[in-house]
Amino acid sequence: MRVLELFSGLGGWRCALRDRGRVAAAYDVSEAANATYALNHGDFPRARELAAVPLHELAACGADTWLMSPPCQPFCRMGNHQGLEDRRSRAFRHLMDLFSQAPPDHLVLENVGGFLGSDAHALLSRHIKAHGMHQVDIQACPSHFGLPNQRPRVFIVASRKPLKVLSQPDLPPRPLADFLDAVEDEGLYLRAEAHTRHYQGLDLVEPGDHRSACFIGGYGRRFVGSGSFLKTEHGVRRFSPSEVARLLGLPEGFRFPGTLSLEARYRLLGNGLSIPVAAWALDHLRPRQAADG
Ligand SMILES: C[S@@+](CC[C@H](N)C(=O)[O-])C[C@H]1O[C@@H](n2cnc3c(N)ncnc32)[C@H](O)[C@@H]1O
């Protein structure tokens, strides 16, 4: 696969790709995301507004596969549910225009559950069908892949080749203790005031637990509904960015630019992909024997 990584963020699709192919070009408008991507993967994504990228520019990359994670807020449980009407869907709409003119051989799109049945899902499915391509819609959560983290997501997989839905692994989640930093950052502990104010609403977990809630982009600022908090003998603290990165299955040693604030690190991670789940979605594009074996 020669891949266009669209809305590339910190490069989750590139991590999931491994030996399945290589990235011809990545695109993201965020400076923080692109600096993090470059630090970890060596290449700088194109800092371009995808709502205006011309077809000839994408075609010049010579990619046969589009991997994309468009903004999920228009489809989120807590979002406005405006789908294609939301201004954050402009780039997706534009990419759908380009897709209808010159579709790649394969496409995988990742998003939240609310994408299924949305107007954006219908638009994409219409284009896939119009080009005689095959499509499977799959759903998975890292908690079935050995990771103690909830992050249910949908993947729309399209290809010129016939597709078959692969069974999901059913690995029991490991304990959170396996994902914690060797040395705790004491600055992550909640101060007395925040602790008293938010304690009732916090999703509390302990190192021996085998679960954590989905970490969202606002985890660095919000307390309730943004991810789990860890209860230890010293108090209650946030998970560190490197712990969240491990829970997403990012490689050990995944780094952030030193200048990036804690909040910005959580924002990038909260937008990210669960790597083993994305890799499983990509396996749907492999030749049948390779995926089955
Ligand atoms: C859901 S995140 C994708 C995360 C990515 N899959 C990862 O592994 O980190 C969406 C990304 O799209 C970028 N983005 C949003 N709108 C964009 C646009 N119009 N043009 C280019 N990039 C955009 C954001 O900066 C963000 O990094």
The ligand as a MOL file (V3000), in Angstrom:
LIG
                    3D

  0  0  0     0  0            999 V3000
M  V30 BEGIN CTAB
M  V30 COUNTS 27 29 0 0 0
M  V30 BEGIN ATOM
M  V30 1 C -9.5110 12.9540 14.8140 0
M  V30 2 S -7.9770 13.7330 14.5640 0 CHG=1
M  V30 3 C -7.0650 12.5040 13.7030 0
M  V30 4 C -6.0750 11.8250 14.5680 0
M  V30 5 C -5.1150 10.8950 13.8980 0
M  V30 6 N -5.7540 9.7650 13.2540 0
M  V30 7 C -4.0800 10.4120 14.8820 0
M  V30 8 O -3.6770 9.2550 14.8130 0
M  V30 9 O -3.6720 11.2060 15.7330 0 CHG=-1
M  V30 10 C -8.3320 14.9100 13.3210 0
M  V30 11 C -7.1190 15.6850 12.8360 0
M  V30 12 O -7.5260 16.4020 11.6820 0
M  V30 13 C -6.9170 17.6720 11.6690 0
M  V30 14 N -7.8020 18.5090 10.8620 0
M  V30 15 C -9.0610 18.8880 11.1780 0
M  V30 16 N -9.5950 19.6220 10.1800 0
M  V30 17 C -8.6540 19.6950 9.2140 0
M  V30 18 C -8.6210 20.3160 7.9410 0
M  V30 19 N -9.6670 21.0030 7.5040 0
M  V30 20 N -7.4980 20.2050 7.1740 0
M  V30 21 C -6.4240 19.5080 7.6380 0
M  V30 22 N -6.3970 18.8960 8.8520 0
M  V30 23 C -7.5040 18.9850 9.6390 0
M  V30 24 C -6.8130 18.0640 13.1200 0
M  V30 25 O -5.7430 18.9740 13.3090 0
M  V30 26 C -6.5780 16.7120 13.8030 0
M  V30 27 O -5.2100 16.4750 14.0140 0
M  V30 END ATOM
M  V30 BEGIN BOND
M  V30 1 1 1 2
M  V30 2 1 2 3
M  V30 3 1 2 10
M  V30 4 1 3 4
M  V30 5 1 4 5
M  V30 6 1 5 6
M  V30 7 1 5 7
M  V30 8 2 7 8
M  V30 9 1 7 9
M  V30 10 1 10 11
M  V30 11 1 11 12
M  V30 12 1 11 26
M  V30 13 1 12 13
M  V30 14 1 13 14
M  V30 15 1 13 24
M  V30 16 1 14 15
M  V30 17 1 14 23
M  V30 18 2 15 16
M  V30 19 1 16 17
M  V30 20 1 17 18
M  V30 21 2 17 23
M  V30 22 1 18 19
M  V30 23 2 18 20
M  V30 24 1 20 21
M  V30 25 2 21 22
M  V30 26 1 22 23
M  V30 27 1 24 25
M  V30 28 1 24 26
M  V30 29 1 26 27
M  V30 END BOND
M  V30 END CTAB
M  END
